Structures are given as structure tokens and as C-alpha cells.
């Protein structure tokens, strides 16, 4: 299985969560603590955020070169966040105001999350690299389950080596990445997802999704392995893997019937999705984290190094066809 997919999945998870942002859906006025947003999914309690709008780069705007830091007290629900302290300025939907996660008043930018480490880190800002390290394997059952273990190194770089504050920022970033990865022990590598067109109430067995070529290909009546589908919304995910036992297509929609009642409610308003599981890592985590200084080109950087492994089973069938068969002339 391709290591490139594993690295890309790790990069995507880091970008979506460490650079989380969402637009406001209602104006924030001075003194407000309750913030209405499009989707709060990638934010958590006690996280630092920055409030900003499109006037930041517009000369003459009241928010030209201005932004406001705040701390999330509570993520109330999918569309509401409560701040620890009242807003000091007004932030308007008309100005495309949004919130973005930041750590130690230092945001991470997408162009600084890199595939592979670098001899020279091309930025004076925070940077994260994901470097493929190794692939090893062992038989865990015959025949023919081969457990394959991938190893990655995640490096977090900061420039401020002279100050205590620089070390604190690096520590905060490394703690955040460590917790993020270890809260995704069964990391989604290339699972396929589609939004639900109908709410699920606990006990339902049918689900409606859009009729697309991709959905027709991925959501089919289950054979072997029988259970490969899962539900999730902003409030959680299903623990049971479900199987599809019937499928009907009509009027631009696909109606799927599952093998047993669905446990839990999954709502469109909470961005409910149906997932087809493709690559399943049965054991994965960050198993070490170290801090120090490193030389990159002519610069000395503060750095944190996280070592991650992930294990999955590759199935091999026997007997295997011979790849060195002689090519005889075709027999009439």
C-alpha cells in the first residue's frame, strides 16, 4: 500500500485542525461573548483563536492590519462558540469576518505544512514537515495476513531560539499536534465520505444520499468483508461498522438499507456523513516526542520531533500465480 497516501492523510489532518477556520454567520458586537459560526467542528474548549476580516489588507478599513485574539470557553454546538472574555471590537458578516485557530499568538499557514523534511526551512514562521521513514512487516495469521507498519517523523519548527517565549510556543504546538494525532488512532487514510440527505434517528435502518457516480461506486450491497460503513456527525461517530443489504435509486437519490438498526442520531444540521472504510489502521499512535535545536542551512531552529507508527493488515491469497512463467507460443 502506498506510503504517499499515509503522508498525505497526515498532512491533511494537520492542516484541517491546526489551521482550522470558519466564517461568522452573525455579527459580533463589542461586549459579545457568544459567536455564531458556520461549523465549529475543528475547534475545542480552551483553544486560542484570532478574529479577523477582509479589511485586514484594505487600507482605510477600520480593521486595516488589525485583528483580535480570544480564547474559546465552550464549543456549545455545531454553530455556536462562547468566548472566555467579551469581544473588544465589532466583527461583521458583511466584511467576511471569520475565526481561525492560533497557538501562542502564532498562527500556522497551509504553505508551511510540507511533504518531507527540508535541508532549509523556507520560512521565518512556524512550519511542520511530515517525513516518511520506514515500512516493516510481520505475519500475524496464515493465510495470509501480513501486518505492515509504517513510520513517519513529524517535525515542528520554530525560529525563536533565543527567547523563553519561543520555547513555550514550540511546546504548545508540539503538545497540540501530539494530542491531535493520538485522538485519531484509527486515522482516515483514503476513506470515502458523502453527506446525508436525511436525518438519522436512533433505530432507523435506511439512509438517503445523493445519486452520483462516486456514490454508486462506493455504496453497494455488502459482500466480503460484510461491514465496511460508518456514520459520523459533529457529535461523534458510530462504533459499529454496518453492512448495506439493499439499495434503490430514484429521483436523484440513493436509498440505502442497513443490516441492523443504527445506534444514535446523526443530523444534517450537524454535518452528518456516511463513510466507506477502505484502509483500516488497527494500531497507530505517536510513541515518542523530543525537543531540541537543529541546524537547517545557516539557521539554528527550535524543533520538536514526533515519531508516529501505523499498522494495517494486507491480505495475500494462496496459491499465488507465478510471475516468471515462460511465454509459449499460442497453441492452435
C-alpha positions as CSV (number, residue, x, y, z in Angstrom):
1,X,0.0,0.0,0.0
2,X,1.3,3.5,-0.9
3,X,3.2,5.4,1.8
4,X,2.3,8.6,-0.2
5,X,-1.4,8.1,0.9
6,X,-0.4,7.8,4.5
7,X,1.7,11.0,4.4
8,X,-1.0,12.9,2.5
9,X,-3.6,11.9,5.1
10,X,-1.4,13.1,8.0
11,X,-0.8,16.4,6.2
12,X,-4.5,16.8,5.6
13,X,-5.4,16.1,9.2
14,X,-2.8,18.6,10.5
15,X,-4.0,21.3,8.0
16,X,-7.7,20.9,8.8
17,X,-7.2,21.0,12.6
18,X,-4.1,23.2,13.2
19,X,-5.2,25.8,10.7
20,X,-8.9,25.5,11.5
21,X,-11.1,28.4,10.4
22,X,-14.8,29.1,10.0
23,X,-16.8,32.1,8.9
24,X,-19.2,34.0,11.1
25,X,-22.9,33.7,10.4
26,X,-23.9,36.6,12.7
27,X,-22.2,39.9,13.5
28,X,-20.2,40.1,16.7
29,X,-20.6,43.4,18.6
30,X,-18.4,44.9,21.3
31,X,-19.1,43.0,24.5
32,X,-20.5,39.9,22.9
33,X,-19.2,36.5,24.1
34,X,-21.4,34.2,22.0
35,X,-20.2,33.7,18.5
36,X,-22.3,32.2,15.6
37,X,-20.2,30.3,13.1
38,X,-20.7,28.1,10.0
39,X,-19.1,25.0,11.6
40,X,-17.3,24.7,14.9
41,X,-16.2,21.1,14.4
42,X,-12.4,21.7,14.3
43,X,-12.4,23.9,17.5
44,X,-12.2,22.8,21.1
45,X,-12.6,24.3,24.6
46,X,-9.7,26.5,25.8
47,X,-8.2,26.9,22.3
48,X,-6.9,30.3,21.3
49,X,-8.4,31.9,18.2
50,X,-8.0,35.1,16.2
51,X,-10.9,37.2,14.9
52,X,-10.2,38.8,11.5
53,X,-12.0,40.1,8.4
54,X,-11.2,41.1,4.8
55,X,-10.4,44.6,5.9
56,X,-7.1,43.4,7.2
57,X,-5.3,44.1,3.9
58,X,-7.5,47.0,2.8
59,X,-6.1,50.5,3.5
60,X,-8.7,52.7,5.1
61,X,-10.7,49.9,6.6
62,X,-11.4,50.1,10.4
63,X,-9.6,46.8,10.7
64,X,-6.7,47.5,8.4
65,X,-3.7,45.5,9.9
66,X,-5.9,44.7,12.9
67,X,-7.2,41.5,14.4
68,X,-8.3,40.3,17.9
69,X,-7.2,37.4,19.9
70,X,-9.6,35.4,22.1
71,X,-10.0,32.1,23.8
72,X,-12.8,29.6,23.4
73,X,-14.5,28.9,26.7
74,X,-17.0,26.4,25.3
75,X,-17.9,24.9,21.9
76,X,-21.7,24.9,22.6
77,X,-22.8,23.1,19.4
78,X,-22.1,22.9,15.7
79,X,-23.0,26.6,15.1
80,X,-22.2,28.3,18.4
81,X,-19.0,29.1,20.4
82,X,-18.7,31.0,23.7
83,X,-15.6,33.1,24.3
84,X,-13.9,33.5,27.7
85,X,-13.9,37.3,27.5
86,X,-16.1,39.8,25.7
87,X,-15.2,41.0,22.2
88,X,-13.2,44.2,22.1
89,X,-14.3,45.1,18.6
90,X,-17.2,44.5,16.2
91,X,-16.7,41.8,13.5
92,X,-19.3,41.8,10.7
93,X,-20.6,39.2,8.3
94,X,-20.7,41.8,5.6
95,X,-16.9,42.1,5.9
96,X,-16.4,38.3,5.6
97,X,-15.3,38.1,9.2
98,X,-14.0,34.7,10.4
99,X,-12.2,33.0,13.3
100,X,-9.0,31.0,12.9
101,X,-7.2,28.8,15.4
102,X,-3.8,30.1,16.6
103,X,-1.4,28.9,19.3
104,X,0.7,31.3,21.4
105,X,-0.4,34.2,19.2
106,X,1.4,32.5,16.3
107,X,-0.8,31.1,13.5
108,X,0.3,28.2,11.2
109,X,-0.2,28.7,7.5
110,X,-1.0,26.0,5.0
111,X,2.0,26.6,2.8
112,X,4.2,25.9,5.8
113,X,2.9,22.3,6.2
114,X,5.2,20.3,4.0
115,X,5.5,16.8,2.5
116,X,9.0,15.7,3.5
117,X,11.6,17.4,5.6
118,X,13.9,20.1,4.2
119,X,17.6,20.9,4.3
120,X,16.5,24.6,4.7
121,X,13.1,25.6,6.2
122,X,11.9,28.3,3.8
123,X,10.1,30.5,6.4
124,X,10.6,32.5,9.5
125,X,7.2,31.3,10.7
126,X,6.0,28.0,12.3
127,X,6.5,25.1,10.0
128,X,5.6,21.4,10.1
129,X,7.0,18.7,8.0
130,X,5.9,15.0,7.6
131,X,8.7,12.7,6.5
132,X,8.2,9.0,5.5
133,X,10.8,6.9,7.4
134,X,10.2,3.1,7.0
135,X,7.9,0.2,6.2
136,X,8.3,-3.1,8.0
137,X,6.0,-6.2,8.3
138,X,5.3,-9.5,10.0
139,X,2.9,-12.3,9.5
140,X,0.0,-12.3,12.0
141,X,-2.0,-15.1,10.6
142,X,-1.8,-17.7,7.8
143,X,-3.1,-17.5,5.3
144,X,-2.3,-14.7,4.6
145,X,-2.5,-11.6,6.9
146,X,0.7,-9.5,6.6
147,X,0.8,-6.7,9.2
148,X,2.5,-3.7,7.7
149,X,3.9,-1.0,9.9
150,X,4.5,2.5,8.5
151,X,6.7,5.0,10.3
152,X,6.7,8.8,9.9
153,X,8.6,11.6,11.5
154,X,6.6,14.8,12.1
155,X,8.9,17.8,12.7
156,X,7.7,21.1,14.2
157,X,10.0,24.1,13.6
158,X,10.1,27.5,15.3
159,X,12.7,30.3,14.7
160,X,12.9,32.0,18.1
161,X,15.8,30.1,19.7
162,X,17.0,32.9,21.9
163,X,13.8,33.5,24.0
164,X,11.8,31.6,26.6
165,X,8.7,32.6,24.7
166,X,9.9,30.9,21.6
167,X,10.3,27.6,23.5
168,X,6.9,28.0,25.1
169,X,5.3,28.4,21.6
170,X,7.1,25.4,20.3
171,X,6.0,23.3,23.3
172,X,2.3,24.4,22.8
173,X,2.4,23.4,19.1
174,X,4.0,20.1,19.8
175,X,1.5,19.3,22.6
176,X,-1.4,20.2,20.2
177,X,-0.1,18.0,17.4
178,X,0.6,15.1,19.8
179,X,-3.0,15.3,21.2
180,X,-4.5,15.7,17.7
181,X,-2.8,12.6,16.3
182,X,-3.4,10.4,19.3
183,X,-7.1,11.4,19.3
184,X,-7.1,9.9,15.7
185,X,-5.7,6.4,16.4
186,X,-7.7,4.9,13.5
187,X,-6.6,7.6,11.1
188,X,-8.7,8.1,7.9
189,X,-6.3,7.4,5.1
190,X,-8.5,7.3,2.0
191,X,-12.0,6.6,3.3
192,X,-14.8,7.9,1.1
193,X,-17.5,10.2,2.6
194,X,-20.7,11.7,1.4
195,X,-23.2,13.9,3.3
196,X,-26.6,12.5,4.3
197,X,-29.7,14.0,2.7
198,X,-31.9,12.8,5.6
199,X,-31.6,12.8,9.3
200,X,-31.0,9.5,11.1
201,X,-32.9,8.9,14.3
202,X,-31.7,6.1,16.6
203,X,-33.2,2.8,15.4
204,X,-33.5,3.8,11.7
205,X,-32.3,1.3,9.1
206,X,-32.5,3.5,5.9
207,X,-30.4,6.4,4.8
208,X,-30.7,8.8,1.8
209,X,-27.7,10.1,-0.1
210,X,-27.2,11.9,-3.4
211,X,-27.2,9.9,-6.6
212,X,-23.7,10.4,-8.1
213,X,-21.3,8.1,-10.0
214,X,-18.9,8.1,-7.0
215,X,-21.7,7.2,-4.5
216,X,-23.0,4.4,-6.8
217,X,-19.5,3.0,-6.9
218,X,-18.7,3.2,-3.2
219,X,-22.1,2.4,-1.6
220,X,-23.1,-1.0,-2.8
221,X,-24.7,-4.1,-1.2
222,X,-22.1,-5.6,1.1
223,X,-20.3,-8.8,0.4
224,X,-16.9,-9.6,2.0
225,X,-15.9,-8.0,4.3
226,X,-19.5,-7.5,5.3
227,X,-19.2,-4.5,7.5
228,X,-17.5,-1.5,6.0
229,X,-19.7,1.5,6.5
230,X,-19.8,4.0,9.4
231,X,-21.8,7.2,10.4
232,X,-20.4,10.4,11.8
233,X,-21.5,13.9,12.6
234,X,-20.0,16.7,14.7
235,X,-21.2,15.0,17.9
236,X,-19.5,11.6,17.3
237,X,-19.1,8.5,15.2
238,X,-20.8,5.1,15.2
239,X,-18.9,2.3,16.9
240,X,-20.5,-0.5,14.8
241,X,-19.5,-1.0,11.2
242,X,-22.6,-1.5,9.2
243,X,-23.4,-3.5,6.1
244,X,-25.7,-2.5,3.2
245,X,-28.4,-5.1,2.5
246,X,-30.5,-3.2,-0.1
247,X,-30.1,-0.2,-2.4
248,X,-32.7,1.7,-4.5
249,X,-32.0,4.6,-6.9
250,X,-34.7,7.1,-7.8
251,X,-35.1,10.8,-8.4
252,X,-31.5,11.8,-7.9
253,X,-31.3,10.0,-4.6
254,X,-29.9,6.7,-3.4
255,X,-31.8,5.0,-0.5
256,X,-29.6,2.5,1.4
257,X,-30.9,-0.1,3.9
258,X,-28.5,-1.4,6.5
259,X,-28.2,-4.8,8.2
260,X,-29.3,-3.6,11.7
261,X,-30.8,-0.5,13.4
262,X,-28.4,2.5,13.5
263,X,-27.4,3.4,17.1
264,X,-27.6,7.1,17.7
265,X,-28.9,10.2,16.0
266,X,-26.9,11.7,13.0
267,X,-28.3,15.1,11.8
268,X,-27.8,17.1,8.6
269,X,-27.6,20.2,10.8
270,X,-24.5,18.6,12.4
271,X,-22.9,17.8,9.1
272,X,-23.7,14.1,9.2
273,X,-21.8,11.9,6.7
274,X,-21.7,8.3,5.7
275,X,-18.3,6.8,5.3
276,X,-17.0,3.8,3.4
277,X,-13.9,2.5,5.3
278,X,-11.1,1.5,2.9
279,X,-7.8,1.4,4.8
280,X,-8.1,0.5,8.5
281,X,-5.1,1.1,10.8
282,X,-5.7,-1.2,13.8
283,X,-2.8,0.2,15.8
284,X,-1.3,3.7,15.5
285,X,0.0,6.5,17.7
286,X,2.8,8.9,18.4
287,X,5.2,6.8,20.5
288,X,7.9,9.4,21.2
289,X,8.2,13.2,21.3
290,X,11.6,15.0,21.7
291,X,12.5,18.7,21.8
292,X,15.8,20.4,21.0
293,X,17.7,22.6,18.5
294,X,18.6,21.7,14.9
295,X,20.8,23.2,12.2
296,X,18.9,24.0,8.9
297,X,21.2,25.6,6.4
298,X,22.7,28.6,8.1
299,X,19.9,28.8,10.7
300,X,19.6,27.2,14.1
301,X,16.0,26.3,14.8
302,X,14.0,25.1,17.8
303,X,12.4,21.8,16.8
304,X,10.1,19.1,18.2
305,X,10.3,15.6,16.7
306,X,7.3,13.3,16.9
307,X,7.7,9.6,15.9
308,X,4.4,8.0,14.6
309,X,3.7,4.5,13.5
310,X,0.6,3.0,12.0
311,X,-0.3,-0.7,11.4
312,X,-2.7,-2.3,8.9
313,X,-3.2,-5.8,7.5
314,X,-2.5,-6.5,3.9
315,X,-4.3,-9.7,2.7
316,X,-2.5,-12.2,0.5
317,X,-4.1,-15.1,-1.2
318,X,-2.5,-18.5,-1.9
319,X,-1.6,-20.3,-4.0
320,X,0.0,-17.3,-5.9
321,X,0.4,-17.2,-9.7
322,X,4.0,-17.5,-10.9
323,X,5.2,-14.1,-12.3
324,X,8.1,-15.9,-14.1
325,X,6.0,-18.1,-16.4
326,X,7.5,-18.8,-19.8
327,X,5.7,-17.3,-22.7
328,X,5.0,-20.2,-25.0
329,X,3.7,-19.7,-28.5
330,X,-0.1,-19.7,-28.7
331,X,-1.5,-23.2,-29.2
332,X,-4.0,-23.5,-32.1
